[in-house]
């Protein structure tokens, strides 16, 4: 038993180390804000707004091929006539899947890759990642569509929500810190290469440590800047204020979370009763066990 516990502990330590190493390799991605939590009627209204944003801005390229309009209408409390008038702009019927007429080959020509179906993107990526991705587009003249994304570097899609958000750019302070990180990473890579070639280990290890310290300090500052809401600056106004846009992206994220697992709210509601039943049944089973064994003990 002791050997088994030692092996389990070793496996757990290795898993944690691997996860940490993978996170370190992935690098820092900002913004990294938590998705604001909503519940009850507020959540339902949020998902309704999120669906409207998705249909108006995303569905033309990104299908939800595992989801039906009617399911959303039923689950989100949207009357059928309202759904037909405000959410379905084609010949689709309310019982149809939420697909589009995008030609995959043509889309691959335009964007470099066909836009993926987003039915389960919230489950695959996580809601926090999605929320920050939607808010992470910034001006980058080196990219084909003039924008990049701080969460998904060199993403191939244009900023389809530009009309709502406007355009934002990284602040000078952020650019300077990112340059510091790039220079330090280059120094570290060069030092590691020289180490492999048999260079002076003492001097090169010192260079690596100094570069790691510079990167760590710069990333800490970038995180603080992002948390203070000063990572980007608006260079072109959109229809919404920054807070209104954040709220809209929260709604869009909640809608995609719902699409990825429509049964989630029912599962969580029923889960409470299941746990209560298990607790009650466990107590009854314990009393029954005591009754059976009382003469033996």
C-alpha positions as CSV (number, residue, x, y, z in Angstrom):
1,X,0.0,0.0,0.0
2,X,2.8,2.3,0.9
3,X,4.6,1.7,-2.4
4,X,1.3,2.4,-4.3
5,X,0.9,5.7,-2.5
6,X,4.5,6.7,-3.3
7,X,3.9,5.8,-7.0
8,X,0.7,7.9,-7.0
9,X,2.4,10.8,-5.5
10,X,5.2,10.6,-8.0
11,X,2.7,10.5,-10.9
12,X,0.9,13.5,-9.5
13,X,4.1,15.5,-9.1
14,X,5.1,14.7,-12.7
15,X,1.6,15.7,-14.0
16,X,1.8,19.0,-12.1
17,X,5.3,19.6,-13.4
18,X,4.2,18.9,-17.0
19,X,1.3,21.2,-16.7
20,X,3.5,24.0,-15.3
21,X,6.0,23.4,-18.1
22,X,3.4,23.5,-20.8
23,X,1.9,26.7,-19.3
24,X,5.4,28.3,-19.3
25,X,6.0,27.2,-22.9
26,X,2.7,28.7,-24.0
27,X,3.8,32.1,-22.7
28,X,1.8,35.0,-21.2
29,X,-1.5,35.9,-22.9
30,X,-3.3,39.0,-22.0
31,X,-5.9,40.1,-21.2
32,X,-6.5,37.3,-18.8
33,X,-9.6,38.5,-17.0
34,X,-12.2,36.3,-15.4
35,X,-15.6,36.0,-17.0
36,X,-18.1,38.0,-14.8
37,X,-20.5,35.5,-13.2
38,X,-24.3,35.7,-13.8
39,X,-27.1,33.5,-12.6
40,X,-30.9,33.1,-12.8
41,X,-32.8,35.5,-15.0
42,X,-29.8,37.7,-15.5
43,X,-28.0,34.7,-17.1
44,X,-30.9,33.9,-19.3
45,X,-31.2,37.5,-20.6
46,X,-27.4,37.5,-21.1
47,X,-27.6,34.4,-23.3
48,X,-30.5,35.9,-25.3
49,X,-28.4,39.0,-26.1
50,X,-25.4,36.7,-26.8
51,X,-27.4,34.8,-29.3
52,X,-28.5,38.0,-31.1
53,X,-24.8,39.1,-31.3
54,X,-23.8,35.7,-32.6
55,X,-26.5,35.6,-35.3
56,X,-25.8,39.2,-36.4
57,X,-22.0,39.0,-36.5
58,X,-20.7,35.4,-36.4
59,X,-23.1,32.9,-38.0
60,X,-22.3,34.0,-41.5
61,X,-18.9,32.3,-41.2
62,X,-19.1,30.1,-38.1
63,X,-21.9,27.6,-38.1
64,X,-23.4,25.9,-35.0
65,X,-24.1,22.7,-36.8
66,X,-24.9,20.7,-33.6
67,X,-27.5,23.1,-32.4
68,X,-31.1,24.1,-33.5
69,X,-32.8,27.4,-33.4
70,X,-35.8,25.8,-31.7
71,X,-33.7,24.4,-28.9
72,X,-32.4,28.0,-28.1
73,X,-36.0,29.4,-28.3
74,X,-37.2,26.7,-25.8
75,X,-34.3,26.9,-23.4
76,X,-33.8,30.7,-23.4
77,X,-37.5,31.6,-23.2
78,X,-37.6,33.2,-26.7
79,X,-41.1,33.2,-28.3
80,X,-41.2,31.4,-31.7
81,X,-42.4,34.6,-33.5
82,X,-39.6,36.7,-32.0
83,X,-37.0,34.0,-32.9
84,X,-38.3,33.9,-36.5
85,X,-38.4,37.6,-36.9
86,X,-35.1,38.6,-35.2
87,X,-32.8,35.6,-35.3
88,X,-33.5,33.7,-38.6
89,X,-32.7,35.8,-41.7
90,X,-32.7,33.0,-44.3
91,X,-35.2,30.4,-45.5
92,X,-34.3,28.2,-42.5
93,X,-37.1,26.9,-40.3
94,X,-37.1,27.1,-36.6
95,X,-36.4,23.4,-36.3
96,X,-33.3,23.6,-38.6
97,X,-29.7,23.4,-37.4
98,X,-27.8,26.7,-37.2
99,X,-25.7,26.3,-40.3
100,X,-24.6,28.7,-43.1
101,X,-23.8,28.7,-46.8
102,X,-20.1,29.4,-46.4
103,X,-18.1,27.6,-49.0
104,X,-15.2,25.9,-47.1
105,X,-12.7,26.0,-50.1
106,X,-13.5,29.7,-50.8
107,X,-13.2,30.5,-47.1
108,X,-9.8,28.8,-46.9
109,X,-8.7,31.0,-49.8
110,X,-9.9,34.2,-48.1
111,X,-8.7,33.5,-44.5
112,X,-6.0,30.8,-44.9
113,X,-8.3,28.2,-43.2
114,X,-12.0,27.5,-43.3
115,X,-13.8,29.1,-40.3
116,X,-14.4,26.4,-37.7
117,X,-17.8,25.3,-36.4
118,X,-18.2,26.8,-32.9
119,X,-20.7,24.4,-31.4
120,X,-18.3,23.1,-28.8
121,X,-15.6,25.8,-28.7
122,X,-16.5,26.9,-25.2
123,X,-16.0,23.3,-24.0
124,X,-12.8,23.0,-25.9
125,X,-11.2,26.3,-25.1
126,X,-13.0,27.4,-21.9
127,X,-15.1,30.4,-21.3
128,X,-12.3,32.5,-19.8
129,X,-10.2,32.0,-23.0
130,X,-13.2,32.9,-25.2
131,X,-14.1,36.0,-23.2
132,X,-10.5,37.4,-23.5
133,X,-10.1,36.3,-27.1
134,X,-13.2,38.4,-28.1
135,X,-11.7,41.4,-26.4
136,X,-8.1,40.8,-27.6
137,X,-8.1,42.2,-31.1
138,X,-5.7,45.1,-31.7
139,X,-4.2,47.1,-34.6
140,X,-1.3,45.4,-36.3
141,X,-0.4,46.7,-39.8
142,X,1.8,43.6,-40.5
143,X,-1.3,41.3,-40.6
144,X,-3.4,40.8,-43.8
145,X,-6.6,42.3,-42.2
146,X,-4.7,45.0,-40.2
147,X,-5.4,43.4,-36.8
148,X,-3.9,40.7,-34.6
149,X,-5.1,39.1,-31.4
150,X,-3.2,39.1,-28.1
151,X,-4.8,35.8,-26.9
152,X,-4.5,34.0,-30.3
153,X,-1.4,35.3,-32.0
154,X,-1.6,35.7,-35.8
155,X,-5.2,34.6,-36.0
156,X,-6.4,34.6,-39.6
157,X,-9.8,36.2,-39.1
158,X,-10.7,39.9,-39.4
159,X,-12.0,41.9,-36.5
160,X,-15.7,41.4,-37.3
161,X,-16.8,43.2,-34.1
162,X,-14.9,46.4,-35.1
163,X,-18.1,48.3,-35.6
164,X,-19.2,47.6,-32.0
165,X,-15.8,48.0,-30.3
166,X,-13.9,50.3,-32.6
167,X,-10.2,49.7,-32.9
168,X,-7.7,49.5,-30.0
169,X,-3.9,49.4,-30.0
170,X,-1.3,48.3,-27.4
171,X,-0.1,51.2,-25.3
172,X,3.6,52.4,-25.7
173,X,4.3,51.0,-22.2
174,X,3.1,47.6,-23.3
175,X,5.1,47.7,-26.5
176,X,8.3,48.6,-24.6
177,X,7.8,45.8,-22.1
178,X,7.1,43.3,-24.9
179,X,10.3,44.5,-26.7
180,X,12.3,43.8,-23.4
181,X,10.9,40.3,-23.3
182,X,11.8,39.7,-27.0
183,X,15.4,40.9,-26.5
184,X,15.7,38.8,-23.3
185,X,14.3,35.7,-25.1
186,X,16.8,36.2,-27.9
187,X,19.7,36.5,-25.4
188,X,18.6,33.4,-23.6
189,X,18.2,31.4,-26.8
190,X,21.7,32.5,-28.0
191,X,23.2,31.6,-24.6
192,X,21.6,28.1,-24.6
193,X,22.9,27.5,-28.1
194,X,26.4,28.5,-27.0
195,X,26.1,26.2,-24.0
196,X,25.3,23.3,-26.3
197,X,28.3,24.1,-28.4
198,X,30.6,23.9,-25.3
199,X,30.8,27.6,-24.3
200,X,31.7,29.1,-20.9
201,X,29.0,27.5,-18.7
202,X,29.4,30.0,-15.8
203,X,29.0,33.2,-17.9
204,X,26.3,31.7,-20.1
205,X,24.3,30.4,-17.2
206,X,24.5,33.9,-15.7
207,X,23.2,35.4,-18.9
208,X,20.3,32.9,-18.9
209,X,19.4,33.7,-15.3
210,X,19.5,37.5,-16.0
211,X,17.3,37.0,-19.1
212,X,14.8,35.0,-17.1
213,X,14.6,37.7,-14.4
214,X,14.0,40.4,-17.1
215,X,11.2,38.3,-18.6
216,X,9.6,37.5,-15.3
217,X,9.7,41.2,-14.2
218,X,8.3,42.4,-17.5
219,X,5.5,39.8,-17.5
220,X,4.5,40.8,-14.0
221,X,4.3,44.5,-15.1
222,X,2.2,43.5,-18.1
223,X,-0.2,41.5,-16.0
224,X,-0.6,44.5,-13.6
225,X,-1.2,46.8,-16.6
226,X,-3.8,44.5,-18.0
227,X,-5.6,44.1,-14.6
228,X,-5.7,47.9,-14.4
229,X,-7.4,48.1,-17.8
230,X,-4.5,49.9,-19.4
231,X,-3.2,47.2,-21.8
232,X,-4.9,48.7,-24.8
233,X,-6.0,52.2,-25.8
234,X,-8.9,53.0,-28.1
235,X,-7.6,54.6,-31.4
236,X,-11.0,54.5,-33.2
237,X,-14.3,54.8,-31.4
238,X,-17.0,52.1,-31.9
239,X,-20.7,52.0,-31.3
240,X,-20.2,50.8,-27.7
241,X,-18.1,52.1,-24.8
242,X,-15.4,49.8,-23.5
243,X,-17.6,48.6,-20.6
244,X,-20.6,48.0,-22.9
245,X,-18.4,46.0,-25.3
246,X,-17.1,43.9,-22.4
247,X,-20.6,43.2,-21.3
248,X,-21.6,42.2,-24.9
249,X,-18.6,39.8,-25.1
250,X,-19.7,38.4,-21.7
251,X,-23.1,37.7,-23.2
252,X,-21.7,36.2,-26.4
253,X,-19.4,33.9,-24.3
254,X,-22.4,32.7,-22.1
255,X,-24.4,31.9,-25.3
256,X,-21.5,29.8,-26.7
257,X,-21.1,28.1,-23.3
258,X,-24.9,27.2,-23.4
259,X,-24.6,25.9,-27.0
260,X,-21.7,23.7,-26.0
261,X,-23.8,22.0,-23.2
262,X,-27.5,23.0,-23.4
263,X,-28.4,20.6,-20.6
264,X,-25.9,22.3,-18.2
265,X,-28.5,24.3,-16.2
266,X,-30.8,21.3,-15.8
267,X,-27.8,19.2,-14.9
268,X,-26.7,21.6,-12.1
269,X,-30.3,22.0,-10.9
270,X,-30.9,18.2,-10.7
271,X,-27.4,17.6,-9.3
272,X,-28.4,19.2,-6.0
273,X,-31.3,16.8,-5.6
274,X,-29.2,13.9,-6.6
275,X,-26.6,14.7,-3.9
276,X,-29.3,15.2,-1.3
277,X,-30.8,11.8,-2.2
278,X,-27.4,10.1,-2.0
279,X,-26.8,11.7,1.4
280,X,-30.2,10.6,2.7
281,X,-29.8,7.1,1.2
282,X,-26.3,6.9,2.8
283,X,-27.8,7.8,6.2
284,X,-30.6,5.2,5.9
285,X,-28.0,2.6,4.7
286,X,-25.9,3.3,7.7
287,X,-28.8,2.9,10.1
288,X,-29.7,-0.4,8.4
289,X,-26.1,-1.6,8.7
290,X,-26.2,-0.8,12.4
291,X,-29.4,-2.8,12.8
292,X,-28.0,-5.8,11.0
293,X,-24.8,-5.9,12.9
294,X,-26.0,-4.9,16.4
295,X,-26.1,-8.5,17.7
296,X,-22.6,-9.2,16.4
297,X,-20.9,-6.1,17.8
